[in-house]
Amino acid sequence: MAVHDNGSTLTPDDIAGAPLDEVLSIGTDLLTQAQTFGESMFRTWNLYQLLIALGVFIAAHLLRAIMGPRIRAWMGSRENWPKWRMRILVVVHQRLRAIFFVLLMWVVVFTMREVTWPSRSYLLSVIGTLALAWLLIVFATRLIKSPTLRKFVRYGAWTWATLQILGLLDVAERLLDSIGFSIGEIRFSLLLLIQGLVILGVLITLARFLTRTTSSRIKSNEDISPSMQVLIVKGVQIAFYGAAFFVGVRALGIDLTGLAVLSGAIGVGLGFGLQKVVSNLVSGVIILLDKSIKPGDVISLGDTFGWINSLGARYVSVVTRDGREYLIPNEDLITGQVVNWSHSNDFVRLDINFGTAYHDNPHEVRRIAIEAAQGVDRVLSNRPTVCHIIGFGDSSVDYLLRFWIRDPTGGLTNIRGNVYLALWDAFAEHGISIPFPQREVKLLESEKVNVKIEQGQ
């Protein structure tokens, strides 16, 4: 049972009304401070400072109108500058009015401090500090790629900076902390929620920046194979984002040990419900470890033929020659039969069949076919092109032509078509004919059979 400091007993109604009384008390203090601040605005020198700030804003607007087009024209002439530098210039150009306002405001503040009493420039210094803090927050939040997260962090930082500069941060924290509820030993309040969102947002943004920086360096290292690059990048992402989450939760004072049993039970349930998903995740790790498939490989899986575009945690992206992108689950690549045309090397041997007439010299046919194939682009000359007789057909002598290429990503059907076209031109030039099936039909005179039909029987 709870008691007052004077020894009297606290009733449940008193306990329930305590947070409400605290909120009302803090609200009253804020209204009192706001009233005092509003009354101070009507003092003579404060009005002068407001008029000076308005004049500074008008001057900054005029400078923006005069210098903005000139700076933009100068930016257009910088053709060879890197993109990151041009992006910085674009952000600066968009905030020229605020930049001019901050510069002019502090020039006015420092000048007034030298020629008059500090109290007569106090309000201008507060306005200058607020403008400078807001401008720095704008530039800092440009590093956040997500527009939604950027706006959330920017408005939150503006609010915090304003309260801090105006000296209202402690009162605001007490007000937000008074709005909440308790579960066991943990108290959940609006202040804790805002702190959690801010801390997690900052940590996740930092983790994303570190992940992208590390990933770009790993991908630029040619000594690491593509599959190992993907594996390292995935590991770095899990490590950074996991660390950001746990550090953020611990920074809020939330004990994670109590969630161990609950997470274990949830994990068992998810294990049965997400069996296929887990299987694909494990299969993806196996693919990355054994290096059987890596980005850039040309594979055939069933009727799908294309090259590996990317390796995901759950699926592999395969792009075909007609522009279609197939998302093949990792489990299918582990359990099914996959033809990797460029697993150990990029050399691929292709076979095509053709036939010539019986009256053509087979030795000449073989020589001409080999020369025609070697004259086609993409056919390798440092690997032997061979031509063999594989049988005597009904209408032609059948041949098999074998040649090598080194770029299966360029397509297989098109190179076969080019070789067939080269054979056609070479055979036409040397008078070698490509026969088509011919049939002879002989009509034999049949014996006449007399059939006597007896009538009237």
Secondary structure, 3 states (H helix, E strand, C coil): CCECCCCCECCHHHHHHHHHHHHHHHHHHHHHHHHHHHHHCCCHHHHHHHHHHHHHHHHHHHHHHHHHHHHHHHHHCCCCCCHHHHHHHHHHHHCHHHHHHHHHHHHHHHHHHHHCCHHHHHHHHHHHHHHHHHHHHHHHHCCCCCHHHHHHHHHHHHHHHHHHHHCCHHHHHHHHHHCEEEECCEEEEHHHHHHHHHHHHHHHHHHHHHHHHHHHHHHCCCCCCHHHHHHHHHHHHHHHHHHHHHHHHHHCCCCCHHHHHHHHHHHHHHHHHCHHHHHHHHHHHHHHHHCCCCCCCEEEECCEEEEEEEECCCEEEEEECCCCEEEEEHHHHHHCCCEECCCCCCCEEEEEEEEECCCCCHHHHHHHHHHHHHCCCCCCCCCCCEEEEEEECCCCEEEEEEEEECCHHHCCHHHHHHHHHHHHHHHHHHCCCCCCCCCCCCCCCCCCCCCCCCCCC
